[in-house]
């Protein structure tokens, strides 16, 4: 007989659900990486072409599009977006609750 396991549903990110201390930063980097992947795909760029624009070698672009989040800082991802011709704007506003949040609005 198959063993039944309890399933917990959450509206939080997987990083938050796992209780990772840097979950907000991981979500931010994941969203930035997703946006970079969308831009590269929409332009029909090869990884080599994208790397030339973002000043990365092809293996690094491969890691980026595969979501290897630990290999990229927020700063480097913001620079890559700028290199791809995107305006990047940081806006700071008071939080509605005690702790603020990090997010990408595109």
FENVEN-V991539 format. One record per pair of residues at least 6 apart in sequence whose ideal C-beta (glycine too) atoms are under 6 Angstrom apart, sorted by the first residue. I is the first residue (numbers start at 1). J is the second residue. Records with the same first field share a line. If there is no record, write none. Layout:
I = J, J
//
This chain:
10 = 17
13 = 27
15 = 23, 26, 27
16 = 23
24 = 102
28 = 102
29 = 69, 74
31 = 104
32 = 77
33 = 64
35 = 106
36 = 80
37 = 65
39 = 84
40 = 50
47 = 58, 61, 62
48 = 58
50 = 61
51 = 57, 58, 61
53 = 83, 84
54 = 80, 83
63 = 71
78 = 88
81 = 88
82 = 88
//
